[in-house]
Amino acid sequence: MIKAVFKYLPILILSSVIFSSCAKETIYKRTDAAMGTIWEIEIISTDKKNADKAADEVFDEVKRLDKMLSLHNKESELSALNARAGTGPVKVSQDIINILKVAFKVSELTKGGFDISIGPVVKLWGFAGGNEYIPSGAEIKAAHELVGYKMISFDEKKSEATLAKKGMVLDFGGIGKGYAVDRAASILKKYGIKNVMFSAGGQILIMGHNPKGGSWKVGVRHPRGDGMLTAVEDTERCIATSGDYEHYFVKKNKLYHHIFDPQSSKPASDAVSCTVLLKTNTFDMPNTWADALSKIGFVMHPEAAIKVINEIKGAECVIASDSPEGLRIAVSDNLKGKLEFNK
């Protein structure tokens, strides 16, 4: 089921080239599919040739990473690493190392709540290309024994990564799209692109100004209905949303979704939606960070998750949880009183 965040722009873009209110600037729009979702780029530029080259290179890079990081593709670099779990160090690319570096830091911040070694659990429940399945307690326990980010190690100088136990499976589904957006941002900067909105499902990057010269306006999807939960107006910002409505199945009137709690190896239950916003100058790979941190509301109690976000400079967070009275909204300190919510 695709995907998480809808965009609400000051104008509706219907074709690949539309003239904006500024006579010298044009909006160039391109869409493609990768990593199980739709990718869309909207570049505001005076140079069509340069914008086209940038968009071409961006989508080539996204598709390269899709092939490299896929858990479903047995020929991917990630699958090759997983296949050698328990056999010692494995040579890996700098892309894998980059993702591991951020994943480890987020795992430490969340006290293991975010964990890319969750792969055996994801596969067990049928969220890695298999059939929907509610496993037994014994099956969950067996898969759980293979989960633990501290059983992963890597050496950047040697370009090596090691999975300590045979049967371990790394899953980059909770961080890979963010990394791809960061790579795209680097390409856009190389081409001198300053005004852009780039989205991949729940991942959005906004830079510079919108077609009318102001800040971009981004709507966050309501997790339990149509329309928006809230809207953010900003620029130079990474916005990542995760929701239990993205990939799920229902058995006996109970919803089972794809975001797992590494402590229980069951679908996390503390939130239904979590949106993290980071300033683009917060980290070296801000979209990668935002993607990983957007799971924080699910794997930690909302109050604990908000506390973590409050301690990160340039970070903001909105967490929605179910309650008998409707949605319960928790926001980080620097967002209090700044947003309106449609509960």
Contacts in CASP RR format, 6 or more apart in sequence:
PFRMAT RR
TARGET T0000
AUTHOR 0000-0000-0000
METHOD contacts of the structure
MODEL  1
MIKAVFKYLPILILSSVIFSSCAKETIYKRTDAAMGTIWEIEIISTDKKN
ADKAADEVFDEVKRLDKMLSLHNKESELSALNARAGTGPVKVSQDIINIL
KVAFKVSELTKGGFDISIGPVVKLWGFAGGNEYIPSGAEIKAAHELVGYK
MISFDEKKSEATLAKKGMVLDFGGIGKGYAVDRAASILKKYGIKNVMFSA
GGQILIMGHNPKGGSWKVGVRHPRGDGMLTAVEDTERCIATSGDYEHYFV
KKNKLYHHIFDPQSSKPASDAVSCTVLLKTNTFDMPNTWADALSKIGFVM
HPEAAIKVINEIKGAECVIASDSPEGLRIAVSDNLKGKLEFNK
1 245 0 8 1.000
1 246 0 8 1.000
1 247 0 8 1.000
1 248 0 8 1.000
2 36 0 8 1.000
2 37 0 8 1.000
2 38 0 8 1.000
2 201 0 8 1.000
2 246 0 8 1.000
3 37 0 8 1.000
3 38 0 8 1.000
3 201 0 8 1.000
3 202 0 8 1.000
3 246 0 8 1.000
4 201 0 8 1.000
4 202 0 8 1.000
4 221 0 8 1.000
4 241 0 8 1.000
4 242 0 8 1.000
4 243 0 8 1.000
4 245 0 8 1.000
4 246 0 8 1.000
5 199 0 8 1.000
5 201 0 8 1.000
5 202 0 8 1.000
5 203 0 8 1.000
5 204 0 8 1.000
5 218 0 8 1.000
5 219 0 8 1.000
5 220 0 8 1.000
5 221 0 8 1.000
5 239 0 8 1.000
5 241 0 8 1.000
5 275 0 8 1.000
6 219 0 8 1.000
6 221 0 8 1.000
6 227 0 8 1.000
6 228 0 8 1.000
7 197 0 8 1.000
7 199 0 8 1.000
7 204 0 8 1.000
7 218 0 8 1.000
7 219 0 8 1.000
8 217 0 8 1.000
8 218 0 8 1.000
8 219 0 8 1.000
8 228 0 8 1.000
8 231 0 8 1.000
9 42 0 8 1.000
9 197 0 8 1.000
9 210 0 8 1.000
9 211 0 8 1.000
9 216 0 8 1.000
9 217 0 8 1.000
10 210 0 8 1.000
10 211 0 8 1.000
10 212 0 8 1.000
10 214 0 8 1.000
10 217 0 8 1.000
11 18 0 8 1.000
11 20 0 8 1.000
11 211 0 8 1.000
11 212 0 8 1.000
13 27 0 8 1.000
13 29 0 8 1.000
13 42 0 8 1.000
15 29 0 8 1.000
16 28 0 8 1.000
16 29 0 8 1.000
16 30 0 8 1.000
17 26 0 8 1.000
17 27 0 8 1.000
17 28 0 8 1.000
17 29 0 8 1.000
17 48 0 8 1.000
18 26 0 8 1.000
18 27 0 8 1.000
18 29 0 8 1.000
19 26 0 8 1.000
19 27 0 8 1.000
20 26 0 8 1.000
20 27 0 8 1.000
20 44 0 8 1.000
20 211 0 8 1.000
20 212 0 8 1.000
21 211 0 8 1.000
21 212 0 8 1.000
21 213 0 8 1.000
22 211 0 8 1.000
22 213 0 8 1.000
24 46 0 8 1.000
25 44 0 8 1.000
25 45 0 8 1.000
25 46 0 8 1.000
25 195 0 8 1.000
25 211 0 8 1.000
26 44 0 8 1.000
26 45 0 8 1.000
26 46 0 8 1.000
26 48 0 8 1.000
26 51 0 8 1.000
27 42 0 8 1.000
27 43 0 8 1.000
27 44 0 8 1.000
27 211 0 8 1.000
28 42 0 8 1.000
28 43 0 8 1.000
28 44 0 8 1.000
28 45 0 8 1.000
28 48 0 8 1.000
28 51 0 8 1.000
28 52 0 8 1.000
28 55 0 8 1.000
29 40 0 8 1.000
29 41 0 8 1.000
29 42 0 8 1.000
29 43 0 8 1.000
30 40 0 8 1.000
30 41 0 8 1.000
30 55 0 8 1.000
30 59 0 8 1.000
31 38 0 8 1.000
31 39 0 8 1.000
31 40 0 8 1.000
31 41 0 8 1.000
32 38 0 8 1.000
32 39 0 8 1.000
32 59 0 8 1.000
32 62 0 8 1.000
32 63 0 8 1.000
33 39 0 8 1.000
34 59 0 8 1.000
34 62 0 8 1.000
34 63 0 8 1.000
34 66 0 8 1.000
34 180 0 8 1.000
34 200 0 8 1.000
35 62 0 8 1.000
35 65 0 8 1.000
35 66 0 8 1.000
35 69 0 8 1.000
35 70 0 8 1.000
35 176 0 8 1.000
35 177 0 8 1.000
35 180 0 8 1.000
35 200 0 8 1.000
37 177 0 8 1.000
37 200 0 8 1.000
37 201 0 8 1.000
37 202 0 8 1.000
38 200 0 8 1.000
38 201 0 8 1.000
39 59 0 8 1.000
39 62 0 8 1.000
39 198 0 8 1.000
39 199 0 8 1.000
39 200 0 8 1.000
39 201 0 8 1.000
40 197 0 8 1.000
40 198 0 8 1.000
40 199 0 8 1.000
40 200 0 8 1.000
41 55 0 8 1.000
41 58 0 8 1.000
41 59 0 8 1.000
41 184 0 8 1.000
41 196 0 8 1.000
41 197 0 8 1.000
41 198 0 8 1.000
41 199 0 8 1.000
42 196 0 8 1.000
42 197 0 8 1.000
42 198 0 8 1.000
43 51 0 8 1.000
43 54 0 8 1.000
43 55 0 8 1.000
43 188 0 8 1.000
43 193 0 8 1.000
43 195 0 8 1.000
43 196 0 8 1.000
44 195 0 8 1.000
44 196 0 8 1.000
44 209 0 8 1.000
44 210 0 8 1.000
44 211 0 8 1.000
45 51 0 8 1.000
45 193 0 8 1.000
45 195 0 8 1.000
50 191 0 8 1.000
50 192 0 8 1.000
50 193 0 8 1.000
51 191 0 8 1.000
51 193 0 8 1.000
53 191 0 8 1.000
54 187 0 8 1.000
54 188 0 8 1.000
54 190 0 8 1.000
54 191 0 8 1.000
54 192 0 8 1.000
54 193 0 8 1.000
57 187 0 8 1.000
57 191 0 8 1.000
58 184 0 8 1.000
58 187 0 8 1.000
58 188 0 8 1.000
58 198 0 8 1.000
61 180 0 8 1.000
61 183 0 8 1.000
61 184 0 8 1.000
61 187 0 8 1.000
62 180 0 8 1.000
62 183 0 8 1.000
62 184 0 8 1.000
62 200 0 8 1.000
65 95 0 8 1.000
65 176 0 8 1.000
65 179 0 8 1.000
65 180 0 8 1.000
65 183 0 8 1.000
66 180 0 8 1.000
67 73 0 8 1.000
67 75 0 8 1.000
67 76 0 8 1.000
68 76 0 8 1.000
68 77 0 8 1.000
68 78 0 8 1.000
68 93 0 8 1.000
68 95 0 8 1.000
68 96 0 8 1.000
69 76 0 8 1.000
69 77 0 8 1.000
69 78 0 8 1.000
69 95 0 8 1.000
69 99 0 8 1.000
69 172 0 8 1.000
69 173 0 8 1.000
69 176 0 8 1.000
69 179 0 8 1.000
70 76 0 8 1.000
70 78 0 8 1.000
70 79 0 8 1.000
71 78 0 8 1.000
71 79 0 8 1.000
71 82 0 8 1.000
71 119 0 8 1.000
71 122 0 8 1.000
71 128 0 8 1.000
71 169 0 8 1.000
71 171 0 8 1.000
71 172 0 8 1.000
71 173 0 8 1.000
72 128 0 8 1.000
72 129 0 8 1.000
73 79 0 8 1.000
77 92 0 8 1.000
77 93 0 8 1.000
77 96 0 8 1.000
78 96 0 8 1.000
78 170 0 8 1.000
78 172 0 8 1.000
80 90 0 8 1.000
81 90 0 8 1.000
81 92 0 8 1.000
81 96 0 8 1.000
81 161 0 8 1.000
81 163 0 8 1.000
81 170 0 8 1.000
82 163 0 8 1.000
82 167 0 8 1.000
82 168 0 8 1.000
82 169 0 8 1.000
82 170 0 8 1.000
84 90 0 8 1.000
84 163 0 8 1.000
85 163 0 8 1.000
85 164 0 8 1.000
85 165 0 8 1.000
85 166 0 8 1.000
85 167 0 8 1.000
85 168 0 8 1.000
85 169 0 8 1.000
86 162 0 8 1.000
86 163 0 8 1.000
86 164 0 8 1.000
86 165 0 8 1.000
86 166 0 8 1.000
86 167 0 8 1.000
86 168 0 8 1.000
87 166 0 8 1.000
88 162 0 8 1.000
88 163 0 8 1.000
89 155 0 8 1.000
89 158 0 8 1.000
89 160 0 8 1.000
89 161 0 8 1.000
89 162 0 8 1.000
90 160 0 8 1.000
90 161 0 8 1.000
90 162 0 8 1.000
90 163 0 8 1.000
91 159 0 8 1.000
91 160 0 8 1.000
92 154 0 8 1.000
92 159 0 8 1.000
92 160 0 8 1.000
92 161 0 8 1.000
93 159 0 8 1.000
94 159 0 8 1.000
95 179 0 8 1.000
96 161 0 8 1.000
97 154 0 8 1.000
97 156 0 8 1.000
97 159 0 8 1.000
97 161 0 8 1.000
98 179 0 8 1.000
98 285 0 8 1.000
98 288 0 8 1.000
99 116 0 8 1.000
99 172 0 8 1.000
99 175 0 8 1.000
99 176 0 8 1.000
99 179 0 8 1.000
99 288 0 8 1.000
100 116 0 8 1.000
100 152 0 8 1.000
100 154 0 8 1.000
100 161 0 8 1.000
101 154 0 8 1.000
101 156 0 8 1.000
102 175 0 8 1.000
102 179 0 8 1.000
102 283 0 8 1.000
102 285 0 8 1.000
102 288 0 8 1.000
102 289 0 8 1.000
102 292 0 8 1.000
103 114 0 8 1.000
103 116 0 8 1.000
103 149 0 8 1.000
103 175 0 8 1.000
103 292 0 8 1.000
104 149 0 8 1.000
104 152 0 8 1.000
106 114 0 8 1.000
106 175 0 8 1.000
106 289 0 8 1.000
106 292 0 8 1.000
106 293 0 8 1.000
107 113 0 8 1.000
107 114 0 8 1.000
107 115 0 8 1.000
107 116 0 8 1.000
107 149 0 8 1.000
109 293 0 8 1.000
109 308 0 8 1.000
109 312 0 8 1.000
110 296 0 8 1.000
110 299 0 8 1.000
110 300 0 8 1.000
110 308 0 8 1.000
111 300 0 8 1.000
112 148 0 8 1.000
112 149 0 8 1.000
112 262 0 8 1.000
112 263 0 8 1.000
112 299 0 8 1.000
113 261 0 8 1.000
113 262 0 8 1.000
113 263 0 8 1.000
113 295 0 8 1.000
113 296 0 8 1.000
113 299 0 8 1.000
113 300 0 8 1.000
114 262 0 8 1.000
114 292 0 8 1.000
114 293 0 8 1.000
114 295 0 8 1.000
114 296 0 8 1.000
114 299 0 8 1.000
115 147 0 8 1.000
115 148 0 8 1.000
115 149 0 8 1.000
115 262 0 8 1.000
116 149 0 8 1.000
116 152 0 8 1.000
116 170 0 8 1.000
116 171 0 8 1.000
116 172 0 8 1.000
116 174 0 8 1.000
116 175 0 8 1.000
117 146 0 8 1.000
117 147 0 8 1.000
117 148 0 8 1.000
117 149 0 8 1.000
117 151 0 8 1.000
117 152 0 8 1.000
117 163 0 8 1.000
117 168 0 8 1.000
117 169 0 8 1.000
117 170 0 8 1.000
117 171 0 8 1.000
117 262 0 8 1.000
118 147 0 8 1.000
118 171 0 8 1.000
118 260 0 8 1.000
118 262 0 8 1.000
118 265 0 8 1.000
119 128 0 8 1.000
119 147 0 8 1.000
119 169 0 8 1.000
119 170 0 8 1.000
119 171 0 8 1.000
120 143 0 8 1.000
120 146 0 8 1.000
120 147 0 8 1.000
120 167 0 8 1.000
120 168 0 8 1.000
120 169 0 8 1.000
121 140 0 8 1.000
121 143 0 8 1.000
121 144 0 8 1.000
121 147 0 8 1.000
121 260 0 8 1.000
121 262 0 8 1.000
121 265 0 8 1.000
122 128 0 8 1.000
122 169 0 8 1.000
122 171 0 8 1.000
122 258 0 8 1.000
122 260 0 8 1.000
123 130 0 8 1.000
123 143 0 8 1.000
123 169 0 8 1.000
124 133 0 8 1.000
124 135 0 8 1.000
124 139 0 8 1.000
124 140 0 8 1.000
124 143 0 8 1.000
124 265 0 8 1.000
125 132 0 8 1.000
125 133 0 8 1.000
125 134 0 8 1.000
125 135 0 8 1.000
125 256 0 8 1.000
125 260 0 8 1.000
125 267 0 8 1.000
126 132 0 8 1.000
126 133 0 8 1.000
127 247 0 8 1.000
127 258 0 8 1.000
128 171 0 8 1.000
132 249 0 8 1.000
132 251 0 8 1.000
132 256 0 8 1.000
134 251 0 8 1.000
134 256 0 8 1.000
135 143 0 8 1.000
140 265 0 8 1.000
140 266 0 8 1.000
141 265 0 8 1.000
143 265 0 8 1.000
144 264 0 8 1.000
144 265 0 8 1.000
145 165 0 8 1.000
146 165 0 8 1.000
146 167 0 8 1.000
146 168 0 8 1.000
146 169 0 8 1.000
147 262 0 8 1.000
147 265 0 8 1.000
148 262 0 8 1.000
151 163 0 8 1.000
151 164 0 8 1.000
151 165 0 8 1.000
151 168 0 8 1.000
152 161 0 8 1.000
152 162 0 8 1.000
152 163 0 8 1.000
152 164 0 8 1.000
152 168 0 8 1.000
152 170 0 8 1.000
153 161 0 8 1.000
153 162 0 8 1.000
153 164 0 8 1.000
154 160 0 8 1.000
154 161 0 8 1.000
154 162 0 8 1.000
155 161 0 8 1.000
163 170 0 8 1.000
172 179 0 8 1.000
174 242 0 8 1.000
174 291 0 8 1.000
174 292 0 8 1.000
174 295 0 8 1.000
175 288 0 8 1.000
175 291 0 8 1.000
175 292 0 8 1.000
176 288 0 8 1.000
176 291 0 8 1.000
177 200 0 8 1.000
177 201 0 8 1.000
177 202 0 8 1.000
177 203 0 8 1.000
177 291 0 8 1.000
178 200 0 8 1.000
178 203 0 8 1.000
178 240 0 8 1.000
178 287 0 8 1.000
178 288 0 8 1.000
178 290 0 8 1.000
178 291 0 8 1.000
179 285 0 8 1.000
179 287 0 8 1.000
179 288 0 8 1.000
179 291 0 8 1.000
180 200 0 8 1.000
181 198 0 8 1.000
181 200 0 8 1.000
181 203 0 8 1.000
181 205 0 8 1.000
181 238 0 8 1.000
181 287 0 8 1.000
181 288 0 8 1.000
181 291 0 8 1.000
182 285 0 8 1.000
182 286 0 8 1.000
182 287 0 8 1.000
182 288 0 8 1.000
184 198 0 8 1.000
184 205 0 8 1.000
185 198 0 8 1.000
185 205 0 8 1.000
185 207 0 8 1.000
185 280 0 8 1.000
185 287 0 8 1.000
188 196 0 8 1.000
188 198 0 8 1.000
188 207 0 8 1.000
193 207 0 8 1.000
194 207 0 8 1.000
194 208 0 8 1.000
195 207 0 8 1.000
195 208 0 8 1.000
195 209 0 8 1.000
195 210 0 8 1.000
196 205 0 8 1.000
196 206 0 8 1.000
196 207 0 8 1.000
196 208 0 8 1.000
197 204 0 8 1.000
197 205 0 8 1.000
197 206 0 8 1.000
197 207 0 8 1.000
197 210 0 8 1.000
197 216 0 8 1.000
198 204 0 8 1.000
198 205 0 8 1.000
199 205 0 8 1.000
202 239 0 8 1.000
202 240 0 8 1.000
202 241 0 8 1.000
202 242 0 8 1.000
202 294 0 8 1.000
203 238 0 8 1.000
203 239 0 8 1.000
203 240 0 8 1.000
203 287 0 8 1.000
203 290 0 8 1.000
203 291 0 8 1.000
204 218 0 8 1.000
204 238 0 8 1.000
204 239 0 8 1.000
204 240 0 8 1.000
205 237 0 8 1.000
205 238 0 8 1.000
205 239 0 8 1.000
205 280 0 8 1.000
205 287 0 8 1.000
206 216 0 8 1.000
206 218 0 8 1.000
206 234 0 8 1.000
206 235 0 8 1.000
206 236 0 8 1.000
206 237 0 8 1.000
206 239 0 8 1.000
207 235 0 8 1.000
207 236 0 8 1.000
207 280 0 8 1.000
208 216 0 8 1.000
208 235 0 8 1.000
208 236 0 8 1.000
209 215 0 8 1.000
209 216 0 8 1.000
209 235 0 8 1.000
210 216 0 8 1.000
210 217 0 8 1.000
214 235 0 8 1.000
215 233 0 8 1.000
215 234 0 8 1.000
215 235 0 8 1.000
216 233 0 8 1.000
216 234 0 8 1.000
216 235 0 8 1.000
216 237 0 8 1.000
217 231 0 8 1.000
217 232 0 8 1.000
217 233 0 8 1.000
218 231 0 8 1.000
218 232 0 8 1.000
218 233 0 8 1.000
218 234 0 8 1.000
218 239 0 8 1.000
219 228 0 8 1.000
219 229 0 8 1.000
219 230 0 8 1.000
219 231 0 8 1.000
219 232 0 8 1.000
220 228 0 8 1.000
220 229 0 8 1.000
220 230 0 8 1.000
220 231 0 8 1.000
220 232 0 8 1.000
220 239 0 8 1.000
220 241 0 8 1.000
220 273 0 8 1.000
220 275 0 8 1.000
220 318 0 8 1.000
221 227 0 8 1.000
221 228 0 8 1.000
221 229 0 8 1.000
221 241 0 8 1.000
221 273 0 8 1.000
222 228 0 8 1.000
222 229 0 8 1.000
222 342 0 8 1.000
223 229 0 8 1.000
223 243 0 8 1.000
223 244 0 8 1.000
223 245 0 8 1.000
223 272 0 8 1.000
223 273 0 8 1.000
223 320 0 8 1.000
223 327 0 8 1.000
224 272 0 8 1.000
224 322 0 8 1.000
224 326 0 8 1.000
224 327 0 8 1.000
227 342 0 8 1.000
228 342 0 8 1.000
229 273 0 8 1.000
229 318 0 8 1.000
229 320 0 8 1.000
229 327 0 8 1.000
229 341 0 8 1.000
229 342 0 8 1.000
230 318 0 8 1.000
230 339 0 8 1.000
230 340 0 8 1.000
230 341 0 8 1.000
230 342 0 8 1.000
231 339 0 8 1.000
231 340 0 8 1.000
232 239 0 8 1.000
232 277 0 8 1.000
232 339 0 8 1.000
234 277 0 8 1.000
236 279 0 8 1.000
236 280 0 8 1.000
236 281 0 8 1.000
237 277 0 8 1.000
237 278 0 8 1.000
237 279 0 8 1.000
237 280 0 8 1.000
238 277 0 8 1.000
238 278 0 8 1.000
238 279 0 8 1.000
238 280 0 8 1.000
238 286 0 8 1.000
238 287 0 8 1.000
238 289 0 8 1.000
238 290 0 8 1.000
239 275 0 8 1.000
239 276 0 8 1.000
239 277 0 8 1.000
239 290 0 8 1.000
240 275 0 8 1.000
240 276 0 8 1.000
240 287 0 8 1.000
240 290 0 8 1.000
240 291 0 8 1.000
240 293 0 8 1.000
240 294 0 8 1.000
241 273 0 8 1.000
241 274 0 8 1.000
241 275 0 8 1.000
241 276 0 8 1.000
241 294 0 8 1.000
242 259 0 8 1.000
242 273 0 8 1.000
242 274 0 8 1.000
242 294 0 8 1.000
242 295 0 8 1.000
242 298 0 8 1.000
243 257 0 8 1.000
243 259 0 8 1.000
243 271 0 8 1.000
243 272 0 8 1.000
243 273 0 8 1.000
243 274 0 8 1.000
243 298 0 8 1.000
244 255 0 8 1.000
244 257 0 8 1.000
244 259 0 8 1.000
244 267 0 8 1.000
244 271 0 8 1.000
244 272 0 8 1.000
244 273 0 8 1.000
244 298 0 8 1.000
245 257 0 8 1.000
245 272 0 8 1.000
245 273 0 8 1.000
246 257 0 8 1.000
246 258 0 8 1.000
247 257 0 8 1.000
247 258 0 8 1.000
248 255 0 8 1.000
248 256 0 8 1.000
248 257 0 8 1.000
248 258 0 8 1.000
249 255 0 8 1.000
249 256 0 8 1.000
250 256 0 8 1.000
256 267 0 8 1.000
257 267 0 8 1.000
258 267 0 8 1.000
259 267 0 8 1.000
259 268 0 8 1.000
259 295 0 8 1.000
259 298 0 8 1.000
259 299 0 8 1.000
260 266 0 8 1.000
260 267 0 8 1.000
260 268 0 8 1.000
261 267 0 8 1.000
261 268 0 8 1.000
261 269 0 8 1.000
261 298 0 8 1.000
261 299 0 8 1.000
262 299 0 8 1.000
263 299 0 8 1.000
268 295 0 8 1.000
268 297 0 8 1.000
268 298 0 8 1.000
268 299 0 8 1.000
269 298 0 8 1.000
270 297 0 8 1.000
270 298 0 8 1.000
270 299 0 8 1.000
270 300 0 8 1.000
270 301 0 8 1.000
270 302 0 8 1.000
270 305 0 8 1.000
270 321 0 8 1.000
271 297 0 8 1.000
271 298 0 8 1.000
271 302 0 8 1.000
271 305 0 8 1.000
271 319 0 8 1.000
271 320 0 8 1.000
271 321 0 8 1.000
272 320 0 8 1.000
272 321 0 8 1.000
272 322 0 8 1.000
272 327 0 8 1.000
273 318 0 8 1.000
273 319 0 8 1.000
273 320 0 8 1.000
274 294 0 8 1.000
274 295 0 8 1.000
274 296 0 8 1.000
274 297 0 8 1.000
274 298 0 8 1.000
274 305 0 8 1.000
274 317 0 8 1.000
274 318 0 8 1.000
274 319 0 8 1.000
274 320 0 8 1.000
275 294 0 8 1.000
275 317 0 8 1.000
275 318 0 8 1.000
275 319 0 8 1.000
276 290 0 8 1.000
276 293 0 8 1.000
276 294 0 8 1.000
276 296 0 8 1.000
276 309 0 8 1.000
276 315 0 8 1.000
276 316 0 8 1.000
276 317 0 8 1.000
277 290 0 8 1.000
277 315 0 8 1.000
277 316 0 8 1.000
277 317 0 8 1.000
278 286 0 8 1.000
278 287 0 8 1.000
278 289 0 8 1.000
278 290 0 8 1.000
278 293 0 8 1.000
278 312 0 8 1.000
278 314 0 8 1.000
278 315 0 8 1.000
278 316 0 8 1.000
279 286 0 8 1.000
279 314 0 8 1.000
280 286 0 8 1.000
282 289 0 8 1.000
282 312 0 8 1.000
282 313 0 8 1.000
282 314 0 8 1.000
282 315 0 8 1.000
283 289 0 8 1.000
293 309 0 8 1.000
293 312 0 8 1.000
293 315 0 8 1.000
293 317 0 8 1.000
296 305 0 8 1.000
296 308 0 8 1.000
296 309 0 8 1.000
296 317 0 8 1.000
297 305 0 8 1.000
297 317 0 8 1.000
297 319 0 8 1.000
300 308 0 8 1.000
302 319 0 8 1.000
302 321 0 8 1.000
302 328 0 8 1.000
302 330 0 8 1.000
303 330 0 8 1.000
305 317 0 8 1.000
305 319 0 8 1.000
305 330 0 8 1.000
306 317 0 8 1.000
306 319 0 8 1.000
306 330 0 8 1.000
306 331 0 8 1.000
306 332 0 8 1.000
306 333 0 8 1.000
309 315 0 8 1.000
309 316 0 8 1.000
309 317 0 8 1.000
309 332 0 8 1.000
310 332 0 8 1.000
310 333 0 8 1.000
310 334 0 8 1.000
314 334 0 8 1.000
315 332 0 8 1.000
316 331 0 8 1.000
316 332 0 8 1.000
316 334 0 8 1.000
316 335 0 8 1.000
317 330 0 8 1.000
317 331 0 8 1.000
317 332 0 8 1.000
317 335 0 8 1.000
318 329 0 8 1.000
318 330 0 8 1.000
318 331 0 8 1.000
318 332 0 8 1.000
318 335 0 8 1.000
318 339 0 8 1.000
319 329 0 8 1.000
319 330 0 8 1.000
319 331 0 8 1.000
320 327 0 8 1.000
320 328 0 8 1.000
320 329 0 8 1.000
321 327 0 8 1.000
321 328 0 8 1.000
321 330 0 8 1.000
322 328 0 8 1.000
326 343 0 8 1.000
327 341 0 8 1.000
327 343 0 8 1.000
329 341 0 8 1.000
329 343 0 8 1.000
331 337 0 8 1.000
331 339 0 8 1.000
END
